Amino acid sequence: SIMASSEGPLAAITSEADASRRVALLEEAQAALSRGADAGAAASAATDLLGLLADSDAAVRRAALAYAEDLGSAAPSVLPTLLPALRALLGDGSPAVVKRC
């Protein structure tokens, strides 16, 4: 399980080569977060999330935005770290990503 990673819940996702697998893993992590997974551990993975928000694949960026939305609700202290990346996505080249913003 990705949640068992000692490097944080998103570390395994950032090293996954396949974009569709990164999306699936992000969705799993988001589901775990909404089931009450440790938001503190998730917040500690903000650096990994920043990388996923800047992913070269639009579907990954969109899934990362969905995760960021839930993380921001669960651990508001992470929002100042994420805001610059979220603001940058407002100008994303993918309409699906901008719509998710």
C-alpha positions as CSV (number, residue, x, y, z in Angstrom):
1,S,0.0,0.0,0.0
2,I,1.3,3.5,-0.8
3,M,0.0,4.8,2.5
4,A,2.5,2.5,4.3
5,S,5.5,4.2,2.7
6,S,7.8,5.7,5.3
7,E,8.6,8.4,2.8
8,G,5.1,9.8,2.8
9,P,1.9,8.8,1.0
10,L,2.9,10.3,-2.4
11,A,6.6,9.3,-2.6
12,A,5.9,6.1,-4.5
13,I,3.7,8.0,-7.0
14,T,6.4,10.5,-8.0
15,S,8.7,7.7,-9.0
16,E,6.1,5.8,-11.0
17,A,7.0,6.0,-14.7
18,D,3.5,5.3,-16.1
19,A,1.2,8.4,-16.1
20,S,-2.0,6.3,-15.9
21,R,-0.6,4.5,-12.9
22,R,0.3,7.8,-11.3
23,V,-3.3,8.9,-11.7
24,A,-4.6,5.6,-10.2
25,L,-2.2,5.9,-7.3
26,L,-3.3,9.5,-6.7
27,E,-6.9,8.5,-6.7
28,E,-6.1,5.7,-4.1
29,A,-4.3,8.2,-1.9
30,Q,-7.2,10.6,-2.2
31,A,-9.7,7.9,-1.2
32,A,-7.5,7.0,1.8
33,L,-7.4,10.7,2.8
34,S,-11.2,11.0,2.6
35,R,-11.5,7.8,4.7
36,G,-9.5,9.5,7.4
37,A,-5.9,8.7,6.6
38,D,-3.4,10.7,8.6
39,A,-3.6,14.2,7.2
40,G,-0.4,15.1,9.0
41,A,1.5,12.5,7.1
42,A,-0.2,13.6,3.9
43,A,0.7,17.2,4.6
44,S,4.4,16.2,5.1
45,A,4.2,15.0,1.5
46,A,3.5,18.5,0.1
47,T,6.9,18.5,-1.7
48,D,5.9,15.4,-3.6
49,L,2.5,16.9,-4.3
50,L,4.2,20.0,-5.8
51,G,6.0,17.7,-8.2
52,L,2.8,16.0,-9.2
53,L,1.0,19.3,-9.7
54,A,3.8,20.1,-12.2
55,D,3.7,16.7,-13.9
56,S,4.1,16.6,-17.7
57,D,0.8,14.7,-18.0
58,A,-2.4,16.7,-17.7
59,A,-4.4,13.8,-16.2
60,V,-1.8,13.5,-13.4
61,R,-2.0,17.3,-12.8
62,R,-5.8,17.1,-12.6
63,A,-5.7,14.1,-10.2
64,A,-3.1,16.0,-8.1
65,L,-5.4,19.0,-8.0
66,A,-8.2,16.8,-6.7
67,Y,-5.9,15.4,-4.0
68,A,-4.7,18.9,-3.1
69,E,-8.3,20.0,-2.7
70,D,-9.0,17.2,-0.1
71,L,-5.6,17.7,1.6
72,G,-6.3,21.5,1.9
73,S,-9.6,20.6,3.7
74,A,-7.9,18.0,6.0
75,A,-4.7,19.9,6.7
76,P,-5.2,23.7,6.0
77,S,-1.6,24.4,7.2
78,V,-0.4,22.9,3.8
79,L,-2.2,25.6,1.7
80,P,0.5,28.3,1.8
81,T,3.0,25.7,0.5
82,L,0.6,24.7,-2.3
83,L,-0.8,28.1,-3.4
84,P,2.0,29.1,-5.8
85,A,1.7,25.8,-7.7
86,L,-2.1,26.0,-7.7
87,R,-2.0,29.6,-8.9
88,A,0.3,28.5,-11.8
89,L,-2.2,25.9,-12.8
90,L,-4.8,28.5,-13.5
91,G,-2.8,29.2,-16.7
92,D,-2.4,25.5,-17.6
93,G,-2.5,24.5,-21.2
94,S,-5.1,21.7,-20.5
95,P,-8.7,22.9,-20.2
96,A,-9.5,19.9,-18.0
97,V,-6.8,21.1,-15.5
98,V,-8.0,24.7,-15.5
99,K,-11.6,23.6,-15.0
100,R,-10.5,21.5,-12.0
101,C,-8.9,24.7,-10.5
